């Protein structure tokens, strides 16, 4: 499983497309209101400012990507 945090950003969308096309179909997209990029994407709604929610969202991930964040 590869997880992308901040999944609604343009960089995350392009990364999800590229991962799906060339590397893996096991992609988890995480944001407050995630939307599928690829049919097989797993969606997780989480507030990334919440430590426990973020920890839960990345559970069982081999790789985690963080799309740019605005705090």
ABEGO torsion letter per residue (X at the ends): XBBBBGAABAAAAAAAAAAAAAABABBBBBBABBBBABAABBBBBBBAABAAAAAAAABGBABBBBBBBBX
